[in-house]
């Protein structure tokens, strides 16, 4: 918190910078992460809009050096130093997926600030989360929400939810899509996934992405009849591998589940799963909104909400869980393996439910980065 207060105070020294709408600043979580929608829109701008100078705020020196080596010098800046802060405050356009590149108490009203966000709000987010303190609500509303020109989402059905979550008028919410999903329409790099995971070619791949539980460890296979040997045998016969991706906050205590056909694909193996999401034949999850992106692929999904009552009571959701989760919810290993077999054979029986859910949450079913940029460039011309 002290760092944030210092950031606000330092910004006051340079707040009268003249805006340059040819400079577009991008940022993400804690201004130290190159991820989420900001990453993908940044790369699109870098590659397709030569008239724009895109820069990404990475305050971590080591991370900034690594990214500069990978993507080129001059694109990644330190937002805490004087030079970096001046550049950020002179930029006419800001894009973020979480927070802001510089924290200001009063921003420049002429700047275009776009919150790309980082997912569909299946669960309650930001100001609608339970047990928020008055201070946090006040801080978020006045330091962040009041600065946003636009907040992006994927469907008209989500506009009221996003409006309440960020305490902004509904006209600020734009159905412009999520740039990270543009990669879903690219040719799947399945061979690269298989090589990375050291899996033989021709195998089927299942991604298992459970969400984080603040109240305890995730039970990955929550079945009374759980039998690791039986599961491994089944997967071997089906020439299928389950790749488990734990939440960043929950990485330990999972060794007992690993096997010849059950692997862990955490961030130390693959930093950004969005790049390879279209390589998987089936998705398993519980409450993670990753399945709402996966719906765009029209592939089978299996849900394991073994602690549904406890999780939903503590976390809260914006939609009835049972009505927006188009897939089986097995409660035993026997039932689970049967569901996996049907899913791999394309016979899970949930095609119409998936289509209905996809249409509800994903109004845009094509790449969107180009259109987002067109909207912003049009705004700039009209200033």
N, C-alpha and C positions, 0 to 999 in steps of 0.2 A: 504493500500500500504506500509506503514512503517513496518508492520509486515512481509510482503513479502521480503522487502529489508533486514531486520534484519535476516530473515531465510537464505537468500543467503550468507550473511556475516558470519554467524555462521557455515554454511556448509563448508566454506573454511578451518576451523580449523581442520576438520576431514576427508577431502576429500581423504587422502591417505590410507584409510582403505582397508585392503586386502579383496577381495570378497569371500563370502561363498555362493555357489550356492545351498546349502541346506536350505537357509533362503529365503523365498519369502514374500515380503512386499506388502500389499494391501492398497489402499486408494480410497477415493471418494471425493465428493464435499466439498471444504474448509478444508479437512482433519478432519472433525467433523461429518461426516454423514456415517452411515452404510447402504448403499443402492446401487441401480443400479447393473450393471454386476459384479462389484468388490465383492459385498456381496455374490452373488451366487457362484462365482468361489472359493472364500475364503472358504465357507462352504464345497464345494466339496473337496477341497484339505485337509481341516482339517479332513474330514471323511474318505477319501480314500487313502491318500498318507502319511503313517506313517514316511517315510524317510525324509519328508519335514517339516520344521518348518514354518508355516504360521502365520504372525502377521498383524493386521489391525491397521492403524494409526487413532486414535481418540483423538484429542487434547482437547476436552471438558471433563473435569474431571468427571462431573456428568454422562454424557453419557457413558464414559468409564467404570465407576463403574457398571452402569446398565447392560451393555453388558457383562461384566465379570461375573456378577451374573447369566446371562441367558445362556451364551455359555461356560463359564469356564475361570479360571484364566490363565494369561500368553499369551493370544491371542491378547489383545488390549493394545497399547502402546501410550505414549505421544511423539509426534515427535518434540516437542519444547525443551525438556530437553536434557541435554548432553548425558545421557545414551540411550535415545530413538533415538537421531540423529545418534549416533555411530552405533547402531544396524541397522538402515535404510541404512546408507551409506556402511555398510559391506555386505548387502544383494546382492546376485548375480542376483536376479530377482525382478523387480517391476511390479505390475499391478495397473492400475488406470482406473477410469471411468471419471475423471475430474481433471485436474491439475496434480501435482506430490506429493509424500509423503514428499519430501524435495526439496526446490527450489535451484538449482545450476546454476551458470553461465557456468561452464564447468563440464560435467559429466564424469564418468569412461566409456570409450568406450567399455570395455569388459562386462559391465552390460547389461542384457537383460531387456528392458523397453517396456512393452506392454500396449497400450491404448485400453482398451476394449470398450470405449465410452459408450453412454447410450441411443442409439436409432438409427433408420434409418433416414438419413438426408433429410426428406421430405422438410423442410424449409432450407433456407441458414444458415449455421453455421460457427462459428469461423471466419476465415479470409475472408470468402465470404459474411459475413453479411454486410449490407449497413451501410454507415456512420461510418466506423471504423477509429479511429485516427491513425496517423503514429506511435505514441508512443506505442499504444496498439498492433498494428501489429508487430512492432519491438520486443517488450517485449515477446509476445506470441511465435513468431517464434524462438527466440534465447534462451528463458528460458524453453520452453516446446517442441515445434515441433522438434527441433534439437536433442532432447534426445531420441525420440521414435525409438525403433528397429522395432516394428510392430504397426500398427493401424488396428483394426478389423472391419469388416463389414459383410454383409449378402448375397451379390450378386455381380457378375462381373459388372453389370450395375452401381454399386455404386462406383467402384474403382476410376474413374476419378474425381467424386465429392469429395470423401474423400481426394484424393491426392491434389486437389486445395484448399480444405478447411483448410488443415493442412500444406500446402507448403512442401510436402515430395514427393519423387519419387513414382511412382505407384507400384513398387516392394515392397515397405514397407507396402502396404495395403493387408491384408490377409482376405480371405473369410472363417473365422473360426466360425462365428455365434455369438450369444449373450447368455451367460450363464443364464441370468435371464429367458429366454424362456424355459429352461429345465423343469420348473415346469408345463408348459402347457401340458406335456405328463403324468403328475401324475393324480391320481384319484381326480376328483373335490371334494372339501370339502364344498359342497353346504349347507349341514345341519348346519355347523359351521357359514356360512355367515348368514343364516336365523336366527339362535339363536342370533348372535351378533346384527343384525338389528331388532330383536324382530318381525320377520315376520313368519306367520304360514307356516308349512311344506306343500309342494305341490305347492307353488306359483312360478310363473315365475319371473325371475329377469332381469331387464334391467340396464346396467351401462351407465350413462351419464357423459362423461368426456370432458368438454369444455376446450379449451386452454386459456392462459392469454392474455389479451389485454392491452397494455401499455397506450392506449389512452382513456380508459373508462371501465365501468363495463360491464360484460357479460349479455346479455339479454337471459335468459335460454330458454324461450319459445317465440320466436320472431314472434308471429303471430298476425295479425290484429284482428282476431276473438278469441283471447285467452280467455278461460273461465275455470277457475280453477275447478269449481264444475263439469262441464261437463267432464273434463279430469279425475278427481277423480272417477266419476261414471263409466266411460269407463274402467279404470284400475281395479276397483272393480269387474265389470262383468267378466273381463278377468282373474281375480285372478292373477294380475300382479303388480309388484312394481318397480318403477324407483328409482335407487340409484344414486344420483348426487355427483360426486367427483370434487370439485372445485380445480383449480390450487392453489399451496401453497401460492402464492402472492395475491390471491383473495379469501378471506374467509368470508367477511362480506356482508351485504345487501341482503341476500338471504332468509331471514325468510318468506317472503311473498309467496314463492313457495312451502314450506313444507306442507305436508298433511298426511292423513292416508295411502296413497299409493305412496307418493313422499317423499323420505328421503334424508338426506345428509350423505355422507360417506367420509368425509374428513380425513386428517391424524390423527386427534385426535381420530377417530373411528377405522380406519384401516391404519396403518403406511405404509404398502407396498401393493399396489393393485395387483402387479404382482403375488403374491401368490394365489390370488383368481380370477384372470381374467377368468380362464376356467369354473367358476361357473355361469357365466352370459349367458343368452339365446340370448340377443341382445345387441349391442353396439350403443350408440348415441354419436357423436362427431362433431367437425367442422373442425379444422385444426391440431388437436393433432395427432402425429405419433403413438399413442397407437393403432390405428386401424390397422397399418401395422403388429404389433405383433398379434393382434386379428384375422387377416386373416388366420393364421396358424390353427385356430379352425374351419374354414369354416362355420361361423355363420353369420347371417344377420347384416348389419351395416346401420344406418341411419345418414345422414349428415345434419347439420343445419348451413350452411355458409351464414347467413343473411347479413353479412357485408363484403362479399368476396372482393369487389373492394378495400375498404379501408385497410383491413387487409393485403392483398397480396401486395398492393402498399408500405406499410410501412415495412412489414416483409420480403417479398421476398421468392420465392420457387424455388427449383431445378427442379421441374417437373410440367407440366401443370395440374392444380388442377382438372379440369373436366375429364381428362383422367385417373387419378390414384385414383379416389374415387368411388369404385364400390358399389353404393347404392343410394336410392332415396334421393331427396333434397326437401322435402315438404315446401311450403311457407304459408300454412294456417293450423290451428289446425285440421280442418276437414280432410285435406289431410294427416297430420301427424298421426292422430289416425288410419286412413285407412292403412298407412304404417306399423304402429305398429301391427295392427291386422294381416296383411299378413306375417310379419316377425315372429310372434309367431306361426303362422300356417305353417311355412316353405315354404311359397309361395310368397316370395318377388320378385322372377324373376331375381335375379342378380347372380345366381350361376356361370355361365360361366365367367362373368366379374370379380368376386372375385377370381376364380381360375387363371385367366390370370394375375391379379395384384399380387397375392400371388407368382406365379412363377417368376415374374419379380423382386420382392423385396426380397423374401425369398428363396434363393437357397438351404438352409439347412432346412430340415423338420424333424429333430430328435435332441435329446439332444446333446450338443456339448462340455460340460466341459471336458469330458474325452479326447477328441481329442486335445483340446487346450493344456492340460497338456502333452499329448504325444509329441506334437510338441516342447514344451519348453524343456522337458527332453531330446529329441533328439538333440536339439541345445546345451544343456549343455554337453552331451557326446562328441560332436564334437569340444569342445573348447580345 
